[in-house]
């Protein structure tokens, strides 16, 4: 890599909120090593708010944004990309359409993940994960792209940046929700079936028990809570109908978030909000790979033999039920112990 030439880098992460959050160390580590570099991120419309106000990002480009109700055409997006004269592109999620988009955008150095045939035919470089062996954090795997261009990152901790106006809004909301200095606990009951999660009935028991404590204020942070949860009185639901950016501000107010391994957990970690998270020990769902980074956190795992003896075998439908699993009582004990340390 020519150190005298300006780096003009496109970071393409066109998947879910948590994955996009775990890509946020990339622009920061590039800019710290090469302050004169130009860094753009390519993300889906619904995740762009993760990068709003990020001081290390020069531009946000929306992937496949609708125009007049129609999807953006391949060649119109190519035209937009060519204007930036990118020297490098990082494709963090294997995607054939994106691969050819970067190719026809005339980006000379394109780096993807793994060995896809379309990457071979488009002369793309790649980084390898070797089947997650040894197992590292997803944020660190993302930074392999940075290492590929000769930059050694100093930190893999994700960050989301609030504006001054949002910080003021946060302070006002905190005073409104906890007028007597209560501990503000957020509970996110859904995970989009991306990871094992407690059954709704267990969440309802947990919320009911926490709400009995006059020193605790409970908010449910889902944007679409299950109807069984909506029946609970004296609980706030600040994120229903909210944009992602508004939800981010709402998450920043919390003293602690309770959830499975899901996007809101990563939002809170990137905001330095403490988290209590339920995880599965299987490699693909492991907290070593997907756990919160940079904040105070507590991980709850089922007992050692749970996965081999009780688990249904599919982490997307596992609800931690059965002997050796996780229930509302276990989470409640963890919460009571955790908040004493805050």
KEKE-3310 file (N, C-alpha, C; in steps of 0.2 Angstrom, whole numbers, plus 5000, padded with zeros to 4 digits):
npx = (5004:5003:5009:5008:4997:4980:4969:4953:4940:4927:4915:4906:4891:4878:4868:4860:4855:4863:4875:4879:4882:4893:4903:4907:4920:4928:4929:4934:4947:4953:4954:4961:4974:4976:4973:4970:4962:4947:4932:4918:4902:4892:4876:4860:4844:4837:4846:4855:4855:4863:4876:4874:4880:4893:4910:4920:4916:4914:4904:4888:4881:4866:4861:4852:4841:4824:4816:4804:4795:4801:4813:4831:4840:4853:4863:4862:4866:4879:4884:4883:4893:4905:4908:4915:4927:4934:4947:4948:4937:4927:4919:4908:4899:4895:4889:4882:4876:4881:4895:4897:4892:4902:4913:4910:4910:4922:4932:4948:4954:4946:4939:4933:4924:4929:4928:4920:4913:4910:4918:4930:4929:4928:4940:4942:4950:4952:4947:4950:4940:4943:4933:4929:4940:4954:4941:4935:4929:4915:4917:4931:4934:4929:4938:4948:4948:4954:4967:4971:4975:4986:4985:4986:4973:4969:4958:4943:4931:4914:4905:4893:4887:4880:4872:4874:4861:4854:4859:4855:4841:4841:4844:4833:4823:4827:4825:4811:4807:4812:4809:4811:4824:4825:4831:4833:4827:4828:4819:4821:4811:4810:4819:4820:4821:4834:4842:4844:4830:4821:4805:4789:4781:4789:4796:4786:4783:4796:4796:4784:4789:4800:4794:4787:4796:4799:4810:4814:4812:4803:4805:4799:4808:4805:4801:4790:4781:4776:4759:4755:4764:4761:4750:4753:4752:4758:4770:4782:4783:4793:4798:4789:4784:4794:4808:4824:4834:4828:4825:4838:4842:4833:4837:4849:4846:4844:4848:4852:4851:4841:4841:4840:4854:4855:4851:4847:4855:4868:4867:4866:4878:4887:4883:4888:4880:4876:4873:4863:4863:4856:4863:4868:4879:4883:4894:4891:4882:4889:4894:4907:4909:4898:4896:4892:4902:4914:4906:4899:4895:4884:4884:4872:4871:4865:4865:4880:4877:4866:4863:4866:4858:4844:4841:4833:4840:4840:4845:4838:4825:4825:4821:4827:4820:4816:4826:4840:4841:4837:4827:4814:4817:4830:4836:4831:4838:4850:4849:4846:4858:4867:4863:4867:4880:4881)
npy = (4994:5011:5023:5037:5040:5045:5036:5030:5023:5011:5005:4991:4986:4977:4971:4966:4976:4974:4968:4979:4988:4981:4984:4997:4999:4999:5012:5020:5015:5015:5029:5034:5028:5033:5049:5057:5050:5045:5040:5030:5023:5009:5005:4998:5006:5006:5004:5015:5024:5020:5025:5038:5054:5050:5053:5048:5045:5050:5050:5043:5030:5024:5008:5001:5010:5015:5024:5035:5025:5014:5001:5006:5006:4994:5000:5014:5015:5011:5021:5031:5027:5027:5040:5043:5038:5027:5019:5007:4993:4986:4971:4965:4956:4942:4943:4942:4951:4963:4961:4962:4975:4982:4979:4984:4997:5001:4999:4997:4989:4976:4968:4954:4941:4925:4911:4913:4909:4919:4930:4925:4926:4939:4944:4947:4951:4942:4939:4926:4915:4903:4893:4899:4896:4900:4904:4921:4937:4944:4958:4959:4950:4958:4968:4962:4966:4978:4975:4969:4979:4983:4990:4990:4987:4996:4994:4985:4989:4993:5009:5021:5037:5051:5066:5083:5088:5077:5071:5081:5078:5065:5067:5074:5065:5055:5061:5062:5049:5043:5050:5050:5045:5031:5015:5012:5000:4992:4981:4970:4960:4952:4944:4943:4930:4927:4922:4911:4913:4919:4912:4921:4921:4919:4931:4940:4936:4940:4954:4958:4954:4963:4975:4976:4981:4996:5004:5002:5006:5000:4998:4993:4989:4984:4987:4982:4975:4959:4954:4949:4955:4968:4969:4972:4982:4999:5000:5006:5009:5014:5013:5010:5012:5021:5029:5021:5030:5037:5027:5023:5034:5033:5020:5024:5030:5021:5012:4999:4985:4971:4957:4945:4939:4951:4964:4976:4974:4976:4989:4995:4992:4999:5011:5012:5007:4997:4979:4964:4949:4935:4920:4907:4893:4887:4887:4896:4905:4910:4919:4923:4926:4934:4943:4957:4972:4983:4989:4988:4972:4957:4940:4927:4910:4894:4878:4867:4855:4857:4860:4848:4839:4844:4855:4859:4858:4868:4884:4894:4892:4889:4891:4891:4883:4870:4858:4864:4875:4892:4903:4915:4917:4915:4925:4936:4935:4937:4950:4957:4956:4962:4975:4980:4983:4993)
npz = (5000:4995:5005:5003:4995:4995:5005:5000:5005:5005:5015:5016:5023:5023:5030:5046:5060:5072:5066:5058:5068:5074:5064:5066:5072:5061:5052:5062:5066:5054:5052:5062:5060:5047:5045:5035:5026:5016:5021:5017:5021:5016:5018:5022:5021:5033:5043:5043:5053:5063:5060:5059:5063:5066:5069:5061:5049:5032:5023:5020:5011:5004:5002:4988:4989:4989:4976:4971:4975:4968:4967:4968:4954:4948:4940:4942:4955:4953:4946:4956:4965:4957:4956:4968:4967:4974:4982:4989:4994:5006:5008:5019:5021:5012:4996:4980:4971:4977:4975:4961:4959:4966:4958:4945:4948:4947:4957:4963:4973:4980:4994:5001:5010:5013:5000:4987:4971:4963:4967:4964:4950:4948:4952:4966:4981:4997:5015:5027:5038:5043:5047:5060:5068:5077:5089:5088:5091:5082:5078:5078:5068:5058:5057:5051:5038:5038:5043:5032:5023:5029:5041:5058:5069:5085:5093:5095:5099:5097:5093:5095:5091:5099:5096:5102:5104:5105:5117:5126:5125:5130:5144:5148:5146:5155:5167:5167:5166:5178:5190:5204:5205:5202:5197:5180:5170:5155:5145:5132:5123:5111:5098:5084:5080:5079:5088:5102:5114:5129:5133:5130:5141:5151:5151:5154:5167:5173:5171:5178:5191:5193:5192:5204:5213:5220:5218:5206:5188:5175:5157:5142:5127:5114:5097:5092:5103:5110:5111:5123:5132:5131:5139:5152:5165:5170:5164:5153:5135:5125:5112:5102:5086:5084:5075:5071:5075:5085:5094:5098:5105:5116:5121:5126:5138:5147:5163:5163:5151:5148:5138:5125:5114:5103:5091:5099:5111:5106:5102:5115:5121:5112:5116:5128:5138:5152:5151:5152:5146:5138:5132:5120:5121:5110:5095:5084:5090:5101:5115:5115:5101:5098:5109:5120:5118:5126:5136:5153:5157:5159:5156:5154:5154:5149:5159:5159:5152:5145:5132:5125:5131:5132:5123:5108:5097:5087:5087:5084:5088:5101:5118:5130:5139:5151:5161:5168:5160:5156:5166:5171:5185:5187:5179:5186:5198:5194:5189:5201:5208:5199:5198:5210:5209:5201)
capx = (5000:5007:5007:5007:4991:4975:4964:4946:4938:4920:4914:4899:4888:4871:4864:4856:4857:4869:4881:4881:4886:4900:4907:4909:4927:4932:4931:4938:4953:4957:4955:4967:4980:4977:4968:4968:4958:4940:4928:4911:4899:4886:4871:4853:4841:4834:4852:4859:4855:4869:4882:4873:4885:4899:4915:4925:4913:4913:4898:4883:4877:4861:4860:4845:4836:4818:4815:4797:4792:4804:4820:4836:4843:4860:4868:4861:4870:4886:4885:4885:4899:4910:4909:4919:4934:4936:4953:4947:4930:4927:4912:4908:4894:4896:4883:4884:4875:4885:4901:4897:4892:4909:4917:4908:4911:4930:4936:4953:4955:4940:4941:4927:4925:4928:4930:4914:4915:4909:4924:4936:4928:4929:4947:4942:4954:4947:4950:4947:4939:4945:4928:4929:4945:4952:4935:4936:4923:4914:4920:4938:4934:4928:4944:4953:4949:4959:4973:4973:4978:4992:4983:4984:4969:4970:4953:4938:4925:4910:4903:4887:4888:4874:4873:4873:4854:4851:4861:4850:4835:4842:4844:4826:4819:4829:4822:4804:4805:4814:4809:4814:4831:4824:4835:4829:4829:4825:4819:4819:4808:4811:4826:4819:4823:4841:4846:4839:4827:4816:4798:4786:4778:4795:4798:4780:4785:4801:4793:4780:4793:4804:4789:4785:4802:4798:4817:4816:4807:4804:4802:4800:4811:4804:4797:4783:4781:4771:4753:4755:4768:4757:4744:4756:4751:4763:4776:4782:4785:4795:4801:4784:4783:4800:4813:4830:4838:4825:4826:4845:4842:4829:4842:4855:4844:4844:4854:4854:4846:4840:4839:4844:4859:4851:4853:4847:4861:4874:4866:4867:4885:4890:4882:4891:4874:4876:4868:4863:4861:4856:4867:4869:4886:4885:4899:4888:4879:4893:4896:4914:4908:4893:4894:4893:4909:4915:4902:4899:4890:4884:4881:4869:4871:4862:4870:4885:4875:4859:4863:4867:4852:4838:4841:4830:4845:4840:4846:4833:4818:4827:4818:4830:4816:4818:4831:4847:4840:4836:4820:4814:4820:4838:4837:4829:4843:4856:4848:4847:4865:4871:4862:4871:4887:4881)
capy = (5000:5017:5028:5044:5040:5045:5030:5031:5017:5010:4999:4989:4981:4978:4966:4968:4981:4971:4967:4985:4991:4978:4986:5003:5001:5000:5018:5024:5013:5018:5036:5035:5027:5038:5054:5060:5045:5046:5033:5030:5017:5008:5001:4998:5012:5005:5004:5020:5028:5018:5029:5046:5058:5046:5057:5045:5043:5055:5049:5037:5029:5019:5002:4999:5014:5016:5030:5035:5018:5008:5000:5009:5001:4992:5005:5020:5014:5010:5028:5035:5024:5029:5047:5044:5036:5023:5015:5000:4992:4980:4968:4962:4951:4939:4945:4942:4958:4968:4960:4965:4982:4985:4977:4988:5004:5002:5000:4992:4984:4974:4963:4950:4936:4918:4909:4913:4909:4926:4933:4923:4928:4947:4946:4951:4948:4940:4937:4920:4914:4896:4890:4902:4893:4900:4909:4928:4941:4946:4964:4958:4947:4963:4972:4959:4970:4984:4972:4967:4984:4985:4994:4986:4991:4996:4992:4982:4991:4997:5015:5025:5044:5055:5073:5087:5089:5070:5071:5085:5074:5060:5070:5076:5059:5051:5064:5061:5042:5041:5057:5048:5042:5024:5011:5012:4994:4990:4973:4968:4953:4949:4944:4941:4923:4927:4918:4908:4918:4917:4912:4927:4920:4920:4938:4943:4935:4944:4961:4959:4954:4969:4981:4977:4985:5003:5007:5000:5007:4995:5000:4987:4992:4982:4992:4978:4970:4954:4957:4947:4960:4974:4969:4973:4989:5003:4999:5011:5006:5020:5013:5008:5018:5026:5028:5018:5035:5039:5021:5024:5039:5029:5015:5028:5033:5015:5010:4992:4982:4964:4954:4939:4941:4954:4971:4981:4973:4979:4996:4998:4991:5004:5017:5011:5006:4990:4974:4957:4945:4927:4917:4900:4892:4884:4891:4901:4909:4910:4926:4925:4928:4939:4946:4965:4974:4990:4991:4983:4967:4950:4935:4921:4904:4888:4874:4864:4849:4859:4859:4841:4835:4847:4859:4856:4858:4874:4890:4899:4891:4887:4896:4890:4880:4864:4857:4867:4881:4899:4906:4922:4918:4915:4932:4941:4935:4940:4957:4960:4956:4966:4982:4982:4985:4999)
capz = (5000:4995:5011:5001:4991:5000:5005:4999:5007:5005:5020:5014:5027:5020:5034:5051:5065:5076:5062:5056:5074:5075:5059:5067:5073:5055:5050:5067:5066:5048:5052:5067:5057:5041:5046:5028:5022:5015:5022:5016:5022:5012:5022:5021:5024:5040:5048:5042:5059:5067:5058:5059:5068:5067:5067:5057:5042:5028:5019:5020:5005:5005:4997:4986:4992:4984:4973:4969:4976:4965:4970:4964:4949:4949:4936:4945:4961:4951:4944:4962:4967:4953:4958:4974:4966:4979:4981:4992:4996:5011:5008:5025:5020:5005:4992:4973:4968:4979:4973:4955:4960:4967:4952:4939:4951:4946:4963:4961:4978:4983:4999:5003:5015:5010:4993:4983:4964:4959:4969:4960:4943:4948:4954:4972:4987:5003:5021:5028:5045:5044:5051:5066:5073:5084:5089:5090:5091:5075:5077:5077:5061:5053:5057:5047:5032:5040:5043:5025:5020:5032:5047:5064:5074:5092:5097:5092:5103:5093:5096:5092:5094:5100:5095:5108:5105:5108:5124:5130:5125:5134:5151:5149:5146:5161:5172:5166:5168:5184:5194:5211:5205:5201:5192:5174:5167:5149:5143:5125:5123:5105:5095:5077:5080:5077:5093:5107:5118:5133:5131:5132:5148:5156:5151:5158:5174:5175:5171:5184:5197:5193:5193:5211:5216:5220:5216:5199:5183:5169:5151:5137:5122:5108:5093:5091:5108:5109:5114:5130:5136:5131:5144:5158:5167:5173:5160:5147:5128:5122:5105:5098:5081:5084:5071:5074:5079:5091:5098:5100:5111:5121:5124:5129:5144:5152:5167:5161:5146:5148:5132:5122:5109:5098:5090:5105:5115:5103:5102:5121:5122:5108:5120:5135:5143:5154:5148:5155:5140:5138:5127:5119:5121:5103:5092:5080:5095:5107:5117:5112:5095:5097:5115:5120:5119:5128:5142:5159:5155:5162:5152:5157:5150:5152:5162:5154:5148:5143:5124:5123:5134:5132:5118:5102:5092:5083:5091:5082:5091:5108:5122:5136:5144:5153:5166:5166:5156:5159:5167:5174:5192:5186:5176:5191:5203:5191:5189:5208:5210:5195:5199:5216:5207:5196)
cpx = (5004:5004:5005:5000:4985:4970:4957:4943:4930:4919:4907:4897:4881:4866:4861:4859:4864:4875:4883:4885:4893:4905:4910:4916:4931:4934:4935:4945:4957:4959:4961:4973:4982:4972:4966:4964:4951:4937:4921:4908:4893:4882:4864:4850:4839:4840:4856:4860:4861:4875:4881:4877:4891:4905:4920:4922:4912:4906:4894:4880:4872:4860:4853:4840:4830:4818:4809:4794:4795:4811:4825:4839:4851:4864:4867:4866:4877:4888:4887:4891:4905:4913:4914:4926:4937:4942:4952:4939:4930:4919:4912:4903:4894:4889:4885:4882:4879:4892:4902:4896:4899:4914:4916:4909:4919:4934:4942:4955:4949:4941:4934:4929:4924:4930:4923:4917:4915:4915:4930:4935:4929:4935:4947:4947:4949:4951:4946:4946:4941:4940:4928:4934:4952:4946:4937:4929:4922:4917:4927:4938:4933:4934:4950:4954:4954:4966:4976:4976:4983:4991:4982:4980:4971:4965:4947:4931:4921:4907:4897:4888:4882:4876:4872:4865:4851:4853:4857:4843:4835:4841:4837:4822:4821:4825:4814:4802:4807:4815:4812:4821:4830:4829:4831:4831:4825:4825:4817:4817:4809:4818:4826:4821:4830:4845:4841:4836:4822:4809:4795:4783:4783:4797:4792:4781:4790:4799:4789:4784:4797:4800:4787:4790:4801:4805:4819:4810:4808:4801:4804:4802:4809:4800:4790:4783:4775:4765:4752:4759:4764:4751:4747:4755:4758:4770:4776:4785:4787:4797:4795:4783:4789:4805:4819:4834:4835:4825:4833:4845:4838:4833:4847:4853:4844:4850:4856:4848:4846:4838:4843:4850:4855:4853:4853:4853:4867:4873:4868:4875:4889:4889:4885:4886:4876:4871:4869:4860:4861:4859:4867:4876:4888:4890:4896:4884:4883:4894:4903:4914:4904:4892:4895:4900:4909:4911:4902:4893:4890:4881:4878:4869:4868:4867:4874:4882:4868:4858:4863:4861:4845:4836:4837:4834:4845:4840:4840:4826:4819:4824:4821:4826:4819:4824:4837:4847:4840:4829:4820:4817:4827:4840:4836:4835:4849:4855:4849:4854:4869:4870:4865:4878:4887:4882)
cpy = (5006:5022:5035:5045:5040:5039:5032:5025:5017:5004:4997:4984:4981:4973:4970:4973:4979:4971:4974:4989:4988:4980:4993:5004:5002:5007:5022:5022:5015:5025:5038:5033:5031:5043:5057:5056:5047:5040:5034:5023:5016:5003:5002:5004:5012:5005:5010:5024:5026:5022:5036:5049:5055:5051:5055:5043:5049:5056:5043:5036:5023:5014:5001:5003:5015:5023:5030:5028:5012:5007:5003:5004:5000:4998:5012:5020:5014:5018:5032:5033:5027:5036:5048:5041:5032:5019:5008:5000:4986:4977:4963:4956:4948:4940:4946:4949:4963:4967:4963:4972:4985:4984:4983:4996:5005:5003:4995:4987:4982:4968:4960:4945:4929:4917:4908:4913:4915:4931:4932:4926:4936:4949:4949:4947:4946:4939:4930:4919:4907:4893:4892:4898:4897:4905:4916:4931:4944:4953:4964:4955:4953:4967:4968:4962:4975:4981:4970:4972:4987:4990:4989:4990:4991:4994:4990:4984:4995:5004:5018:5032:5048:5062:5077:5088:5082:5069:5075:5081:5068:5062:5071:5070:5055:5054:5063:5054:5040:5047:5056:5045:5034:5021:5010:5005:4993:4983:4973:4961:4949:4949:4943:4934:4922:4923:4915:4914:4915:4917:4919:4927:4921:4928:4942:4942:4940:4952:4962:4959:4960:4975:4982:4980:4992:5007:5006:5003:5003:4998:4994:4991:4990:4987:4988:4973:4965:4956:4955:4952:4966:4975:4971:4981:4992:5001:5003:5007:5012:5020:5011:5014:5022:5024:5024:5024:5037:5033:5021:5029:5036:5024:5019:5030:5027:5015:5003:4989:4974:4961:4948:4943:4944:4961:4976:4980:4976:4987:4999:4997:4997:5011:5017:5010:4998:4985:4968:4953:4938:4925:4909:4898:4889:4889:4897:4906:4912:4918:4928:4928:4934:4944:4954:4966:4982:4993:4986:4978:4960:4945:4929:4916:4898:4883:4870:4859:4851:4857:4852:4837:4837:4851:4856:4856:4863:4880:4895:4898:4889:4893:4895:4886:4873:4864:4860:4873:4887:4901:4913:4923:4918:4922:4937:4941:4938:4948:4961:4961:4961:4973:4985:4985:4991:5006)
cpz = (5000:5000:5009:4997:4996:4999:5004:4999:5008:5010:5019:5019:5027:5024:5040:5056:5069:5072:5060:5062:5075:5069:5061:5069:5067:5053:5056:5067:5060:5049:5057:5064:5051:5042:5040:5024:5022:5016:5021:5018:5018:5016:5019:5024:5031:5045:5047:5049:5064:5066:5058:5065:5070:5064:5062:5050:5038:5024:5020:5014:5006:5000:4995:4988:4986:4982:4969:4969:4972:4967:4965:4960:4950:4946:4939:4951:4959:4949:4950:4965:4964:4954:4964:4973:4971:4977:4984:4994:5000:5010:5013:5025:5013:5001:4985:4970:4970:4976:4966:4955:4961:4961:4946:4942:4950:4952:4963:4966:4982:4988:5001:5008:5012:5003:4989:4976:4961:4962:4965:4953:4943:4951:4961:4977:4992:5009:5023:5036:5047:5049:5059:5071:5072:5084:5092:5089:5084:5074:5075:5070:5056:5052:5053:5040:5033:5040:5036:5021:5024:5038:5052:5069:5081:5096:5093:5095:5098:5097:5092:5095:5094:5098:5102:5110:5108:5115:5129:5131:5130:5142:5153:5150:5152:5167:5172:5168:5175:5189:5201:5211:5204:5196:5186:5170:5161:5148:5136:5124:5117:5102:5087:5075:5077:5082:5098:5112:5123:5130:5133:5139:5153:5157:5155:5165:5177:5176:5177:5190:5198:5195:5200:5215:5215:5218:5209:5194:5177:5163:5146:5130:5115:5104:5091:5097:5107:5113:5121:5135:5136:5136:5151:5160:5170:5170:5154:5141:5124:5114:5100:5093:5080:5078:5074:5078:5085:5096:5101:5106:5117:5125:5128:5136:5150:5157:5166:5156:5148:5141:5130:5118:5103:5097:5095:5110:5113:5103:5109:5123:5118:5112:5127:5140:5145:5152:5152:5149:5141:5132:5126:5118:5114:5099:5088:5084:5101:5109:5116:5105:5094:5104:5115:5121:5122:5134:5148:5157:5159:5157:5156:5152:5153:5155:5157:5149:5145:5135:5122:5125:5133:5126:5112:5096:5087:5087:5090:5085:5098:5112:5129:5141:5146:5158:5164:5162:5159:5160:5170:5181:5191:5184:5182:5196:5200:5191:5196:5210:5206:5196:5206:5215:5203:5200)
residu = (UNK:UNK:UNK:UNK:UNK:UNK:UNK:UNK:UNK:UNK:UNK:UNK:UNK:UNK:UNK:UNK:UNK:UNK:UNK:UNK:UNK:UNK:UNK:UNK:UNK:UNK:UNK:UNK:UNK:UNK:UNK:UNK:UNK:UNK:UNK:UNK:UNK:UNK:UNK:UNK:UNK:UNK:UNK:UNK:UNK:UNK:UNK:UNK:UNK:UNK:UNK:UNK:UNK:UNK:UNK:UNK:UNK:UNK:UNK:UNK:UNK:UNK:UNK:UNK:UNK:UNK:UNK:UNK:UNK:UNK:UNK:UNK:UNK:UNK:UNK:UNK:UNK:UNK:UNK:UNK:UNK:UNK:UNK:UNK:UNK:UNK:UNK:UNK:UNK:UNK:UNK:UNK:UNK:UNK:UNK:UNK:UNK:UNK:UNK:UNK:UNK:UNK:UNK:UNK:UNK:UNK:UNK:UNK:UNK:UNK:UNK:UNK:UNK:UNK:UNK:UNK:UNK:UNK:UNK:UNK:UNK:UNK:UNK:UNK:UNK:UNK:UNK:UNK:UNK:UNK:UNK:UNK:UNK:UNK:UNK:UNK:UNK:UNK:UNK:UNK:UNK:UNK:UNK:UNK:UNK:UNK:UNK:UNK:UNK:UNK:UNK:UNK:UNK:UNK:UNK:UNK:UNK:UNK:UNK:UNK:UNK:UNK:UNK:UNK:UNK:UNK:UNK:UNK:UNK:UNK:UNK:UNK:UNK:UNK:UNK:UNK:UNK:UNK:UNK:UNK:UNK:UNK:UNK:UNK:UNK:UNK:UNK:UNK:UNK:UNK:UNK:UNK:UNK:UNK:UNK:UNK:UNK:UNK:UNK:UNK:UNK:UNK:UNK:UNK:UNK:UNK:UNK:UNK:UNK:UNK:UNK:UNK:UNK:UNK:UNK:UNK:UNK:UNK:UNK:UNK:UNK:UNK:UNK:UNK:UNK:UNK:UNK:UNK:UNK:UNK:UNK:UNK:UNK:UNK:UNK:UNK:UNK:UNK:UNK:UNK:UNK:UNK:UNK:UNK:UNK:UNK:UNK:UNK:UNK:UNK:UNK:UNK:UNK:UNK:UNK:UNK:UNK:UNK:UNK:UNK:UNK:UNK:UNK:UNK:UNK:UNK:UNK:UNK:UNK:UNK:UNK:UNK:UNK:UNK:UNK:UNK:UNK:UNK:UNK:UNK:UNK:UNK:UNK:UNK:UNK:UNK:UNK:UNK:UNK:UNK:UNK:UNK:UNK:UNK:UNK:UNK:UNK:UNK:UNK:UNK:UNK:UNK:UNK:UNK:UNK:UNK:UNK:UNK:UNK:UNK:UNK:UNK:UNK:UNK:UNK:UNK:UNK:UNK:UNK:UNK:UNK:UNK:UNK:UNK:UNK:UNK:UNK:UNK:UNK:UNK:UNK:UNK:UNK:UNK:UNK:UNK:UNK:UNK:UNK:UNK:UNK:UNK)
# end
